[in-house]
Amino acid sequence: MFLIRSFTNNLKQYDFKKYNIRPFFAALILSIIGIVTITETSSSLARKQVLGLVACVFAFLFFTLLDYHVLTKINWLLYGGVIVILTAVLLFGNAYNNARRWFTLGNFGTIQPSEIGKIFFIVFLAAFIYERRETINKLKNIGIYILLTVIPIVLILREPDLSTSMVYLFIGFVMLFSGGLSWKNVGIMLGITVPLAIFLIWYIQQPNQILFAPHQVERILTFFNPEEYMNSTYAQQYNALLAIGSGMLSGKASTGTSELIKGSSYLSESENDFIFAIVGEKFGFIGCCIVIGLILWIVFECIIIARDAQDLSGRLIATGVGSMLAFQSFINMGVATSLLPNTGLPLPFVSYGLTSLLTYYISIGIVVNVGLQRKRR
């Protein structure tokens, strides 16, 4: 009721000449490309994605008109909700492939708390930094910020889900930097994290390491020595490269060829983690460029809206959403093209997954609301 009341109260205050619908159109085109691509792997999943997209459009419209300050005012409640659902999924969630990341909602499918939690995490960090904007470089505030960022990351790592935890970590760092972190503190953080990363790369390759699960270690080792894992963990990425290469310039869709790799044993998770490979196979190099261009368009719109935001919290929300979309897209496409180790992250607006799709549309809806209240220039 609080959200509905705030929604109706703020409608009269908006100048709808500032309503920026461009990110939505770019996202919608991406989603249509995704649905067409998902159809190549599973028509039933494609139908679910269509129904999910309809719900996402309404969610987008609602959050474009809901004052984002309403959300920043309940930032601690949102953060607490993220911690509760991440803890609950560890205790009561459904296990699949040795991971516990989902709740089953009967015939409606599953919901992944770590996905929907991203936008609440972004809003919380934006409000936290805004409240401490004058003292964010104090050691105490940086320490609290790092602690609050690490808590959900640790819970996500327990699922285990290393790739999503990396998204949370990236969002946290980008938002702290955008919130006024001094270059001195940036240098200190890099001075700690870079040597630590080098140490971890060395440590992972030691026979008795205990920090990472065996399958995570194998994926990293595969990245450094793909030839040794050609018939096991590298086969997925190798087949993705074959799929992308087989599409050549304009893809098999233009030639009427139906011999797609699809979701067969050659390329599992093709509707999700490796959907970029199917885009490349079906629509070719041109199709891949269109997808990349549309994602860059949305990220660019987030940057423009952040620049013109009414206040720091709005700027940080737009920055956080833009960084999330850019990072996830880079990881997804990097894995499909063997530029990065194999890890599972959906391609925003394109991959199958109703929870992630809802998260992205809510995210850009909030960003559009930030733009709707931008300062006058």
NUDO-154995 format. One record per residue (C-alpha): residue in one letter; z negated, x, y. Coordinates in steps of 0.05 Angstrom, whole numbers, padded with zeros to 5 digits, always signed. Layout:
% NUDO-154995
AZXY ...
% end
This chain:
% NUDO-154995
M+00000+00000+00000 F-00016+00058+00047 L+00055+00086+00038 I+00088+00018+00047 R+00048+00003+00110 S+00065+00071+00139 F+00137+00061+00119 T+00144-00004+00158 N+00104+00020+00218 N+00149+00079+00230 L+00217+00045+00224 K+00215+00023+00297 Q+00202+00094+00322 Y+00263+00127+00292 D+00327+00144+00329 F+00378+00131+00275 K+00431+00170+00313 K+00395+00230+00283 Y+00401+00204+00212 N+00435+00260+00174 I+00468+00231+00112 R+00508+00294+00096 P+00460+00324+00045 F+00460+00258+00007 F+00536+00256+00003 A+00538+00328-00023 A+00484+00312-00074 L+00520+00248-00096 I+00585+00286-00108 L+00547+00337-00149 S+00515+00282-00190 I+00582+00249-00203 I+00609+00316-00227 G+00547+00323-00270 I+00556+00254-00302 V+00629+00268-00317 T+00609+00334-00348 I+00550+00305-00387 T+00598+00253-00417 E+00633+00312-00452 T+00568+00326-00490 S+00538+00257-00498 S+00561+00190-00473 S+00492+00159-00484 L+00459+00212-00440 A+00512+00201-00387 R+00495+00126-00385 K+00422+00143-00376 Q+00439+00191-00321 V+00479+00137-00285 L+00420+00089-00287 G+00374+00145-00264 L+00421+00160-00207 V+00417+00088-00182 A+00341+00093-00181 C+00345+00160-00146 V+00388+00131-00090 F+00334+00080-00075 A+00281+00134-00078 F+00322+00177-00030 L+00329+00120+00020 F+00254+00104+00017 F+00233+00176+00031 T+00283+00185+00087 L+00247+00130+00124 L+00176+00148+00105 D+00145+00193+00158 Y+00133+00260+00125 H+00068+00267+00164 V+00040+00212+00119 L+00049+00259+00061 T+00021+00320+00097 K-00042+00281+00114 I-00056+00270+00040 N-00037+00341+00020 W-00101+00355-00018 L-00093+00290-00057 L-00022+00310-00075 Y-00045+00379-00097 G-00100+00349-00138 G-00050+00303-00170 V-00006+00362-00189 I-00064+00398-00222 V-00086+00335-00259 I-00017+00320-00288 L-00005+00393-00307 T-00072+00394-00342 A-00060+00326-00375 V+00007+00348-00404 L-00026+00408-00437 L-00078+00362-00469 F-00037+00299-00484 G+00036+00317-00475 N+00089+00316-00529 A+00106+00382-00563 Y+00179+00402-00572 N+00205+00471-00593 N+00134+00500-00589 A+00126+00476-00517 R+00083+00420-00488 R+00117+00400-00423 W+00132+00326-00427 F+00102+00256-00431 T+00140+00203-00470 L+00150+00137-00434 G+00175+00095-00492 N+00248+00074-00485 F+00251+00103-00415 G+00252+00174-00442 T+00207+00230-00420 I+00176+00255-00355 Q+00164+00329-00340 P+00103+00336-00293 S+00121+00407-00271 E+00187+00381-00244 I+00161+00323-00202 G+00103+00368-00181 K+00149+00415-00143 I+00159+00369-00083 F+00084+00354-00079 F+00071+00428-00083 I+00119+00441-00025 V+00086+00387+00018 F+00017+00414+00003 L+00035+00486+00021 A+00069+00463+00085 A+00007+00425+00107 F-00039+00482+00086 I-00001+00533+00127 Y+00006+00486+00186 E-00070+00475+00189 R-00079+00551+00191 R-00018+00569+00231 E-00058+00611+00281 T-00097+00650+00228 I-00049+00652+00169 N-00048+00728+00169 K-00123+00733+00159 L-00140+00762+00090 K-00184+00702+00073 N-00128+00652+00085 I-00077+00693+00048 G-00126+00699-00011 I-00138+00624-00012 Y-00064+00611-00008 I-00049+00658-00066 L-00104+00626-00108 L-00079+00555-00095 T-00009+00578-00112 V-00029+00613-00176 I-00070+00555-00206 P-00010+00510-00221 I+00031+00570-00242 V-00021+00589-00294 L-00021+00517-00321 I+00055+00518-00325 L+00054+00585-00361 R+00007+00554-00412 E+00060+00502-00431 P+00094+00553-00437 D+00148+00550-00382 L+00161+00617-00350 S+00224+00595-00313 T+00191+00537-00276 S+00131+00580-00259 M+00179+00629-00226 V+00206+00572-00183 Y+00135+00556-00160 L+00122+00629-00145 F+00187+00636-00106 I+00173+00574-00065 G+00103+00599-00050 F+00127+00666-00024 V+00185+00638+00018 M+00141+00586+00051 L+00086+00637+00066 F+00137+00683+00097 S+00169+00626+00137 G+00100+00604+00159 G+00088+00667+00199 L+00067+00721+00150 S+00069+00787+00187 W+00117+00842+00166 K+00056+00886+00153 N+00029+00837+00102 V+00099+00828+00073 G+00102+00903+00062 I+00034+00903+00029 M+00054+00847-00018 L+00120+00881-00036 G+00082+00947-00045 I+00040+00912-00098 T+00091+00867-00132 V+00149+00916-00139 P+00109+00969-00178 L+00077+00913-00218 A+00145+00885-00236 I+00169+00954-00258 F+00106+00962-00300 L+00116+00894-00333 I+00188+00911-00351 W+00163+00974-00385 Y+00103+00939-00416 I+00145+00882-00446 Q+00183+00933-00488 Q+00119+00960-00519 P+00107+00937-00591 N+00036+00913-00581 Q+00042+00876-00514 I+00002+00812-00509 L+00022+00781-00442 F+00086+00747-00463 A+00106+00703-00521 P+00153+00734-00573 H+00212+00690-00554 Q+00204+00709-00480 V+00203+00783-00498 E+00264+00775-00542 R+00303+00742-00485 I+00287+00798-00437 L+00304+00851-00488 T+00369+00814-00501 F+00387+00821-00428 F+00380+00897-00431 N+00414+00905-00499 P+00460+00845-00510 E+00501+00879-00565 E+00440+00883-00610 Y+00428+00808-00606 M+00500+00784-00609 N+00486+00740-00670 S+00419+00713-00646 T+00391+00705-00576 Y+00453+00729-00538 A+00500+00682-00576 Q+00484+00625-00528 Q+00502+00663-00465 Y+00563+00695-00498 N+00590+00626-00517 A+00576+00603-00445 L+00620+00659-00420 L+00675+00639-00469 A+00670+00567-00444 I+00675+00587-00371 G+00732+00635-00384 S+00771+00585-00425 G+00774+00539-00365 M+00813+00591-00325 L+00835+00567-00256 S+00837+00491-00260 G+00802+00475-00325 K+00821+00440-00389 A+00814+00371-00357 S+00878+00383-00318 T+00917+00401-00381 G+00890+00343-00423 T+00858+00391-00472 S+00799+00359-00509 E+00777+00419-00548 L+00714+00431-00508 I+00654+00467-00535 K+00612+00408-00514 G+00542+00404-00545 S+00560+00433-00613 S+00525+00490-00647 Y+00568+00537-00605 L+00530+00518-00542 S+00465+00478-00547 E+00431+00448-00485 S+00501+00443-00454 E+00481+00381-00416 N+00423+00416-00383 D+00411+00491-00381 F+00483+00510-00394 I+00519+00453-00359 F+00552+00503-00311 A+00590+00531-00371 I+00618+00462-00387 V+00636+00452-00313 G+00674+00518-00317 E+00709+00498-00381 K+00728+00428-00359 F+00743+00440-00285 G+00757+00515-00284 F+00745+00565-00229 I+00762+00513-00177 G+00709+00465-00204 C+00657+00520-00205 C+00672+00538-00133 I+00666+00465-00113 V+00597+00460-00146 I+00573+00524-00114 G+00601+00502-00046 L+00566+00434-00049 I+00499+00466-00067 L+00507+00516-00010 W+00523+00458+00036 I+00458+00423+00019 V+00418+00488+00027 F+00452+00501+00094 E+00434+00430+00117 C+00361+00444+00097 I+00363+00508+00140 I+00392+00471+00200 I+00340+00416+00194 A+00285+00468+00187 R+00309+00502+00251 D+00307+00438+00291 A+00243+00409+00260 Q+00192+00374+00303 D+00135+00419+00280 L+00118+00476+00232 S+00100+00430+00174 G+00169+00397+00177 R+00203+00465+00182 L+00165+00490+00121 I+00182+00428+00080 A+00256+00436+00094 T+00251+00511+00080 G+00213+00499+00015 V+00264+00448-00010 G+00323+00493+00009 S+00291+00553-00026 M+00277+00511-00089 L+00349+00486-00094 A+00379+00555-00079 F+00334+00592-00128 Q+00343+00542-00185 S+00418+00541-00176 F+00422+00617-00175 I+00380+00622-00239 N+00419+00568-00276 M+00487+00597-00258 G+00462+00669-00268 V+00441+00652-00339 A+00507+00617-00355 T+00546+00678-00331 S+00499+00729-00365 L+00477+00758-00298 L+00405+00741-00315 P+00363+00736-00378 N+00367+00670-00415 T+00317+00620-00387 G+00318+00545-00381 L+00326+00514-00312 P+00368+00454-00295 L+00425+00459-00244 P+00403+00414-00186 F+00437+00346-00183 V+00484+00365-00240 S+00443+00376-00303 Y+00418+00319-00346 G+00345+00302-00334 L+00318+00241-00299 T+00253+00274-00276 S+00289+00333-00244 L+00342+00287-00214 L+00288+00243-00182 T+00253+00305-00156 Y+00315+00331-00121 Y+00333+00265-00089 I+00261+00254-00064 S+00263+00325-00037 I+00325+00317+00004 G+00301+00248+00025 I+00239+00280+00056 V+00282+00334+00088 V+00327+00281+00119 N+00264+00248+00147 V+00244+00315+00178 G+00312+00316+00211 L+00305+00244+00234 Q+00244+00266+00275 R+00273+00332+00299 K+00256+00356+00369 R+00305+00342+00425 R+00351+00398+00443 
% end
